[in-house]
Amino acid sequence: MTASIELKQKYDATKVAVGRQAWNEVVTDRRFLVPKSVTQLEKAEHILQTASSGVRDLDRLKTSAFEKLDAAA
């Protein structure tokens, strides 16, 4: 029960919506299509982790995801 409550606190509706929008925009960007050593799952986890740390700004989430891609290159 505690884990369920903890997840709800980390991923409230606003964070999920912004994270989903960030993911949609990242995967449709041409930079995402370039083969990298980071898997799609790792990219999604990075967006979720960034959102769970309190980032709700769409541009900051996308920038963070692309920085992760660049670091893996």
HELIX and SHEET records of a PDB file:
HELIX    1   1 THR A    2  LYS A   10  1                                   9    
HELIX    2   2 ALA A   13  THR A   28  1                                  16    
HELIX    3   3 ARG A   30  LEU A   33  1                                   4    
HELIX    4   4 GLN A   40  SER A   52  1                                  13    
HELIX    5   5 LEU A   58  ALA A   72  1                                  15    
END                                                                             
